[in-house]
């Protein structure tokens, strides 16, 4: 996202609206209920919340371009992680217990990114350019780290013996959280410093418009990023009430809440990824897509684990057998997609079919 010129109106209007909405509902002691007024409130909340997430990501990108790597990438992932953890923790602390929400959200992110987003980007680029190139080494590094993180956080809990069921003991969860952070940190170092060329489009190179942000824009983005994050955290409780009511109203399974949180978090980067694919920069699309998955597991799981331990909440991480099959299928398909370094619309269609199967099985297991 370019940082030239003035700050887009939406980048400051939505954070302001979010703060106003929270202040108004707090002052009026408004409580959400499934009524006509409640539906209007829910619609306004979702629009403002989505807009504020877009604004937060925009300001994080401006700041990231100015401060350079690897601090820019860390800031961007940290901003997204704060939003995600706030939403997950708030819903888990709601009136209805949601011990599987973190698992459902992480699994939904992997499915949405590795099948839905990747498939759509490959299709969009393939329809326009027939074939597109990606860096095989960079894609392999993404997948190797993602496979390990997903396995130890989403599959291995089903097979541990210290505690029954798909959960880790406190010691196991602590160890896995530390290892996850270390592995993600080393990956960031590899991506941004040690082997940066593995993740750059050979044709277009690596441009960074954010580096040219003026001092005034940089200061404004710092302030507005803080306001945006604070507003999202404050509205998280309202969002959790809407999610609970909406899930009950349509009779959706508990995993539906995880999908909603994942979509809210992934939407800004998804728009950027699809735009990059249409500009024949599939490598940037893959960086945004797979980077989102790694950040979700690498930072969100440890943060949620700390929150669950501190607040004495149960954290269920292990997937069921059906979801494990989909996860393994996704990783095998991803390896085949990127192994040659060239993609076409058939690869994209196959990913989209797997994504459609995932959505079907959420509602018709």
N, C-alpha and C positions, 0 to 999 in steps of 0.2 A: 504494500500500500504506500503510495507516494506520500512523502512528507512535505512536498513543495506547496507554496501558497498558504492560504488561510486554513485553519482547522475546519473540517466539514461541520456543517450545522448539526447534523445528527450526532456527532461525537461529543457535543456538550449539551444538546437538548435532552437526549435520553437520560444521561446521568442526573440532570436537574429534575426531570420528571419523576425519576425513581425516588429521589430524596423527597420531593413534594408528596408523592403517593404514600410513602412510609409515614411522613409527618402527619398527613391528613387522616390516614386510617388509625394512627395511634391517638391523635387528639380526639377523634370522634369515637374511639373504641369500637371500631368496625370489626365485626366477626364474620368471616366468610361462611355462607350457607348456600346450599344448592337451590337458589331462588332466582327469579328474573334479575333482581339487583345483583345477586351473587354472580350470575353469568356475565353480566356487564363488567363487573369488577374483575372476574377471571380473565376475560378477553383483554381488558386494559393492562392487567398485570403481565400477561404473557407478552404482549407487544412491547411494553416498556422494558421488561426484563431481557428479552432477546435483543432489543436495541442497545441496552446498556452493556450487554456482553460484547456486542460488536464494537461499541465505543471503547471498552476496556482493552480489547485486543488491538484496536487501532493505535491507541496511545502507547501501549506496550511496544508495538512495532516501531513507532517513532523514536522512543527512548532507546530501544535495542539498536537501531541503526546509528544512533549518535554515540553510544558508549562502546560500540564495537563488540567483537567476539572475544572469548566465549560468554562474556557477561550479558550480551544482548539476548542470546538464546536462553540463558538461565533465567533472565528476567521475564521473558515471554512465557516460558513454561511455568514459572512460579506463579504468575498472574492467573493463568488458566487453572493451575492446581488449587489455588486459593478459592476460586469460584466453585470448582468441582467438590472440594472437601466441604465447603460451607453448605452446599445443597445436600450432599449425601448425609452429613452429620445431622443436619436439621430434620430431614425426613426420618432418619433412624431414631431421633429423639421425640418424634411425634407421638400422638395418642395411640397409634397402632404400631406395634413392634415391627421393625424391618431389618432383621439381622442379615438378610441376603442382598440388601440394596447395593452395597459396594461391589459384591461379586457380579450382580446383574448389570450394573453400570459398566464395569470393566469389560465384561464379556460383550455387552452391546457395543461398546466403543470398538473393540477388535473386529466384530462382525460388520459394523457400519463402515469402518475405515478400510479394512482389508478386502471386503467384498463389495459393499455398496459404493463407497467413494472411489476406490481404485478402479472398480469396474466402470463406473460412469466416466471417470477421467480418460481411461483407455478408449472407451467407446467414442467420447467426444473428440479426442485427438485423432482416432483412427478414421472416423467418418470424414474428417477434414484433410488429413495428411496421409491416410492409408497405413503407414507405419511410422512409429516413433522410437527414439533411442533412449535408453536409460543406462546408467553406470552399473555394470554387473557387480563390481566389488562393493560399491556403496549399498546396493540393494541386499547383497548377501550379509553385510554387517548388520543392517537393520533387522533382517529376518532372524539371524542367529541370536541376537540379543532378545528379540521379541519372543521367539520360541522358548528360550530358557526362562524368561520372566513369566510368561503365561503358564508354563508347565509347573513351576514351583509355587505359583500363587493360586492357580485355578484347578489344577489336576492333582498335584501331590497331596493336598489336604485330605483327599478321599482315601489315601492309603497309609496314613500314619497310624501308629498304634498307641501312642501315649494318651490320646483323648479319642473317644468314640465319635463317629460321624464325620462330616466334611469340615472339620474345624482344626486349627492348630492349637497346641498348648501355648501358654504365655511365652515360654522359652523358645519354642519353635517359631512363633510369630515374630518375636524380637529378632531372632537370627535371620529369618527370611527378609525382614524389613531392612536390616543393615546391609545384607548382601545385595538386595535389590537397589538400594541407593548407590552403593559402590559401583555396581555394574553399569547403572545408568550414568553415573558421573564419568566413568572411564569412557563410555561411548561418546558422551558430549565432548570430552577432550579429544578423542579420535576424530570426531566429525568437524570440530571447529578449529583445531590447531594441528594435530599430528598428521592427519591425512585428509585435509579439507578438499583436495582435488578429487577424492572419490565421490563427492556429493555435489559436484558442479557440472552443469550442462557443458559439454565440450564445445558446443557451437555458440551458445549465447553468453557463456562465461558466468560471472557472478556479480551482478550489479546490486547496489544498495542505496536506494533513494533516501532512506531515512538518515544517512550520514550527513545530508545537506540541510537538515532541519535548522532553522534559525534558533538563536538563544531564547527568544520570546516563545517560539512554538515548543521548544524543548521544556521550558519551565511550565508552560500551560499544560502540556501532556503529562508531566509528573503530577501536577495537582489534580487534573481530571482523572488520571488513572487511579489515584487514591480515592477520590470521590466515587468513581464507578465501582471499585471493589467493595468499598464500604456500603454503598447502596445495595449491591447484589447480596451481600451478607445479611443486611437488615431485612431485605425482602424474601430471604430464603424461607423463613417460617411461613409467610403468606403463600409462597409457591408450594410448599409441602402440603398445606391444607387443600389447595386447588388440585394437586396431584391425587391426594387421597380421595377427594370427593369425585373427581373425574373417573378414577379407576373403578370406584364402587358403582358409579352411575352407568357406565358402559359394560360393567361386569368383566373388566380386563384382569388378567392374571397379575400377580405381584411384579413379575419381570417387566411389565409395561412401564412402571415408574422408572426403572433403570434406563429404558430406552429414551424416555422423555429427557432425563438428565443428560444422557449422552448426546442427544440431538442438540440440546441447548448449548453444550460446551463445544461441540464440533462444528456448528453451523458457520461461524466466521471463517475458520481455516478451510472448510469445505468449499465455500464460495471462491476463495483465493486459489485453491488447488484446481478447480474446474476451469477457472479463467486462465491459469498457466497452461493447462493441457490444450486449450483452444488456441494458445499462442505458440504451440509447438515446443513447449518447455515441460515435457512430461517428468523430467528429473525433479523439477521444483515441486510438481504435484506429488510425487512420491515422497519427497522430503517432508512436505507438510502433512501428508496422510499418515505415513508410518511413524513420523516423529510424534504425532498426536497419540498414537497407540503406546509408544514407549514412555512418553511423559505420563500418561494415565496410570500405567502399571508402576513405573519407576518412582513416581513421587506420590501419587494418590493413595496407593495401597499402604505404604509406610505411614503417611499422615493419618489415614483413617484408622490404622492399627493403633497408633498412639492415642487417638481420640477415643476409640473403643475401650482401650485399657484404662485410660484416665477416668472415663465415665462409667466403667464397669458394664459395658454393653457386650453382648455376644456378637461375634463376627463370623459368619458362615462364608467360606471362600470356595469350597469344592463344588465343581459343576456336576450336574447329573450325567448319566451315560449318554443321553441324546445330545447334550451340549458338547460333551467331550468329542463325540464323533464329528460334529460340525467344526469344532476348533481344529482338530487334526486335519480334516479335509481342507480347511482354509489354508493351513500352513503348507500342505503338500501342493496345493494349487498355486499358491504364491511363489513357491520355489520354482515350479515349472514355468510360470509366467515370466519371471525375470532372469531365468538362467541363460538365455541367449542375448539379452540386452536389447531386443527388438520386440515390439508389441503390435498387435492389430486388433480389429474389432471383435474377433472370435474370443480372444482372451478376455476382453471386457465383458462380453455376453455371458461367458461361463461364470465369471465372478458375480455378475448380477443375478444369475439363476440361483447360486448358492445363497445370496443375500435374500432373495425371495423365499427360499425354503426356510431360512432362519425366521423371517417374519411370520410365515405360515405356522411354524411350530410353536411360536410364542402364544398364539391364540388357539391353535388346534393341535395340541401336543400329542 
